[in-house]
Amino acid sequence: MIANENPFSLLRASTRDRKTHLNELAEEAALHGDHDSAVDARNILSNPRTRLAAEVAWFPGLSPKRITQTLEHIARGGSPELDGFNALSCANFLVETLEACSKAGPVELREGIEVLASYVEEIDVDDVLQAINEDRQAAGLPAVADPSLIEAQINERVKHYERIATALLEDLPSMEMVEVYEGLISDSTNAGEDAGHRLIDALIDSYELKASSYLSEEAARIKGLIEKAKTAADRHVAERQVRASVNEIIDALRTWDRVAQPIQLAYKSRGIDHDESQDLAFTARGLGIHLFNKHDYLDDAKLMSEALQELFSEVTAVSDRVDEDIEALEGIVIERAQQRRSEAASEAEFAKEITYETEFGFIFKDKFRISPAGFDYKGSLIPLDQITGVRWGAVKKSTNGIPTGTDYYFGYGTSATSVLLQPNSSQYQAIIQRAWRAVCIRILLGWMDDWSKGRKVNIAGVEVSDDGLILRRSRIFKEDEAKFFSWFDVSKSAYDGSLNFYGKPEKKFSASFSYKDGWNVHVLDFAIDRIWEGKASKLSKIFGQ
């Protein structure tokens, strides 16, 4: 009840007036006002049981003069002087000032509620019991023996404070109201670190009930946006469209969190997390994880994580997990930066190792160049990753048994075209050295991948598998016989420009590869040597994978 509706106010009675005087006051009040109200007020104050609610809602222990002066001062819009008043009386005076605070603005209303809440914290059941019993003794009424009766009435009084404050807060524009609620709970709990004032907690509980419908509906809408963003990313829309969706979701989360913030702080002060905030935040976090894990959108995932870290810092379970996410993402950012630097350094080293330029021809010079861009001869460039085969070899010449020199050959090509060069000795060595680094290693690694997956590789017309190859035996008037031999059942030799394999002990089964004319024979020879050297038993394992 408000002060002017209290039976003491209606009868202009003191808490120390005896029953005879209460009857006189009731008769006088009935002459000048509502007869029934006056009688009801007298009956309430005359009955020790019903009187207690009116006593707790009034100003126990204070003189009528001080009560009247203070209430008149409040009615004129002034701030009451409360020095020397007990905490319950202070709270009862202050609740009467809240309407004037509200008219002054949201800041003043918030300050008024905070002062009221601080006095509520100071209300002591024993002090109230003592003040009421002293008044009752003077009025000739039985004392209150059970402190729990006082405590129950104080609880009802706090509910009254909460109803008055809530009604005034709800008259504010929505976002101003939310801001006042957030300020109240933040100051009361030291930003969620401490237990809050009981009145502020009661206000937030009431706020949560009223905000729950909006929060649930908006959370469902945001979750729909999150699912749409996932679907769009999975359909491989442009990353800028995904970024726009992420920003839209973050803006929606920001508005949602602003409404939920007072509730989150209250829950934090009680040592628990707000379930709905946790659920929505983890749903949004799931989008960031999906964008990174499925599509490698690192920047978008980081953007979402940083927003969640800012918005849901009061929700411990979310904050801790998102902090871990951000730390992991920052580690990935650093790792990728280091990787880019390493790759740049490797690319520079690769370019240094393979770059080579020379000329062919005596009169008309034709340039040949090896670079990271590819093999370029006579202005025709074949990119490195398109070159599928290389071959090289040397043929010694003689006349009448007298050596007359050596012809060198180097060829490269794709499935559709090829180039054959005739370098001199120094050019030959330089080209082979760079071709091995630029092309041969990639070709070998590609073969190894095929072999590891159980595929066969056709090299110069011979099927080569991970653990052996097909050898053939010639037969007169019959088709050649083909038979598989493991690497440990063949012997190998290099003779007269060819790489040769023979079956053991069936030497009639053989295969021969021309170094000069067979594509990638040198690459195969290198791989087989790794097995012969005991490095592996299968071609896919020659580098120890």
Phi, psi and omega in degrees: 000149176275167190299315185286355175258357181289140179306326178296322179289318182298324181265355187055043185261157173264154178293351182252004179290138178278173186297322181298319179289326177298323178295320179294317179296323180293320179295319179294318179296324181293329180290329186251005183201215183280113183300312183298319180296322180294317179296316178300318180298316179299316182297320180297314184285339180276341182264116183303330182283312182284338182294332189300319180298320179292323179297315181292330179276357181254218187227071185299139177089354181257151180283152179303324182296314181293323179295312182297314180299317182292317180294322178294321178298317178296319181298330178276002178091010181272164176270128186288146172272117189248010181300130177088353179277149175288161188299322181294317179296318177302314180297320180292326174291316186294325180296334178288342183269350189296325181296319177295322176300318181298320180293333180283339178134168183296326180295315180294322178297316179300316180296320179297317179294321181296319179294316178302315181297324180293324177289325177301321179297333185269353180296127182243125183303317182294322179295318180295317179302316181295315181297316181294317182292327175295318177295318181294323179298318178292329181274357180073032180248155179297143179286157173279120185266334187255110181299335181295333177293320176296315182299319180297318180291325176297319178300318177296324180293319178298322176299322177298314177303316182297319180294317179297311182296318180299316180299319179290322178295322182288346176281347179283155170304149191308308185288330175293320178300313180299319181296320179293316178301316180297317179297320180299310184287327180294314179292321183294326187251006185057054180058038175088000183277334183238167175292142184272167174293144187298323179293317179296318177301318179296321178297318181292323177299319177294319177299318181300318179299318183284330182273347188299322181296312178298314183298319181293314181294317181289325177298319178297321179294317180296320177299324175296319177297322180296316179296320178297320179295319177299313182298317180298317178297320181292337176274003176063043172291169181300143183299330179296328176290321176297318180298320178298320178294318179299316180295322177297318179295318180297319178298318178295319177297323181297316178294316180299315183293328179297321178288323183278347187304313179301321180293317180300317180295320179297316179296319180299319181295339179264003176081020179228164178258148177284114188302316184292323176296316180298316181297314181293318181297318180290330174295316178294321177300322179300326177296314179300317179297317180298315182296325180280309186293321185269331187231359178061033176274077185296315183296321180292319178297319180293320178300315180294316181297318180294324177294317179295323178298319180288313189282325187247034181294339180278349181260102192303314182299320179289312183302314181297315182293318181292325175301318178296319179299313183295319177299318179294317181294320178296323175298320179293320178301313179297316181299319181290324177297317177296321180295319178298319178296319180295318180295320178297318178295319179295319179296320179295319178294319178300314180297320179296319184289326188258340186294130184202144179217137178209182180227150175238146179110148181268315182258302178266114186272130176247125183279140173233132183222135170250130179206174176302339179286334180143194176263124184238119178228127181056033178081003178257113186260130170246116180302150183303318185285354177263350180282119184257348183207146173224153177207148177203159181182168181230140179239118178279138181249152176207157175230122182053040177080001181258121180303132180241007178131185181225134173263133180250143182228138171220126180234152175212158181182181177243186178292343185251337186209160179210160180230135177241124180248153175237083182280166171277182187300313183291320177297318181303311181295318181295318182293315181299315181303316183280327178296323179300314181288323187280325190232314190297318181299317179298317179299315180297316180296324176295318176299314182301323177295317178298315181298320181295338180262012176082011180272159174258151180242129179272115181239114180052040176085002181245134178279120181245127179247180186300322187245013177169192181211167179271123173251155183235150176238127180284141177225138181288133178062013178224161176292144178304144178267130179251141181210140180278135176232134175286166181297338180269001179245019177229158171244157186229144174209155175242121185209134173053043175080013182231152172259121188239142176235141178227146177287151175240122001270004186275084186289346179289342173276124185208170172209141183229135181237127177277122178300319185284323188254344183265131181291131172064022180293322178298324180294317178297317181301318179298316182295317180296323179300328179296324177289316179301329180278000179082017181284335183195169175254347180229151182295328182289350184246014189292342177255014173081017179291000000 
